Amino acid sequence: MLEKLADIERRYDELERLMADAAAAGDYNLIKTYAQERAEIQPLVETYRTFKDIESQLADTRTLLEEETNEEMRELAQEEIARLEARRAELEEQLKKLLVPKDPRDERDVIVEIRAAEGGEEAALFAADLYRMYTRYAENHGWSTELLSSNETGIGGFKEVIFEIKGRGAYSRLKYESGVHRVQRIPITEASGRIHTSTATVAVLPEADEVEVKINPDDLRFDYFRSSGAGGQNVQKNSTAVRVTHIPTGIVVACQDERSQVQNRLRALSILRARLFALEQQKQFEAMDSARRAQVGRGERAEKIRTYNFPQNRVTDHRIGLTSYRLESFLNGEIDEFIDELATQDQVEKLQTVEHEA
């Protein structure tokens, strides 16, 4: 760990020299790039330098203790050593936490895709419940939401709904929501009053820009058709709906909610870009050591990450074993308690990896 910290400190000093050179050359864009990198590692470097200072004081005090013959001075030296050792341990823990790699995607906006899975009409209604839950959660955090694409059913459900959430740190909070969500309740369409189990899938994708994901126009096939509403009735006489297929991967995205073909095309490309970015990230994760591929940390899909049980007014997250009996509040967007626990577990697992490497 100390070797890694020394390398980071050397890079910090190098960045200061590079900024001075860039300033002399008048290259302000380069200065901005270097300054951003320096700002990211500055807390770590400052803590490391304090740690080294404490280590130096500790070594000097131990030397003094060995050479001192006066009993009173020896007691003072021993007290100082105890204080410095406690401070050293505290700084070591801080350094380990600062060394935990930050997800570079955490500050991004996200595209959320919710799809009805098992359960037919009831699954579609549950998908609509999840959509409302996340839009209300976004409102609670002062984030904006925008519907990108939807496929509604006749009674208010969604076979599929795709929307964007814009706000600082959106991905850092919502990345833990990817997976299969299960609901247990009596459907409004069930005459006998039996409890049914249905599921919906949630995918949270960090938004990608054109620089990060370069799409070859020759790899795309566009189809245009008339948009339709719930039940299939036509709501546009012109072919404004767009379906784009990425031929190399087979990924298909369709958008029809906008009245303009151009707008639907732009939205479809934005969703496609996010999916391709997520696909590339997934490949990178699969190539990493298993210790770095914790399910919670990646936010990847897993079977039944959470259960929403209406008869018991209960919601349970199976990854962390957390249960709450405030289901109504949860569905109104009050989900921070669960996200906080998931983020804490993610931090603990990453810290264990850092300690193992150290």
Secondary structure, DSSP 8 states (H G I E B T S, - for coil): -HHHHHHHHHHHHHHHHHHHHHHHHT-HHHHHHHHHHHHHHHHHHHHHHHHHHHHHHHHHHHHHHHH---HHHHHHHHHHHHHHHHHHHHHHHHHHHHHS---TTTTS-EEEEEEE-TTTHHHHHHHHHHHHHHHHHHHHTT-EEEEEEEEE-TTS-EEEEEEEEESTTHHHHHGGG-EEEEEEE--TT-SS---EEEEEEEEEEE---TTTS---GGGEEEEEE--B-GGG-B--SS--EEEEEETTTTEEEEE-SSSSHHHHHHHHHHHHHHHHHHHHHHHHHHTS-GGG--HHHHT---TT-EEEETTTTEEEETTTTEEES-HHHHHTT--HHHHHHHHHHHHHHHHHHHHHH-
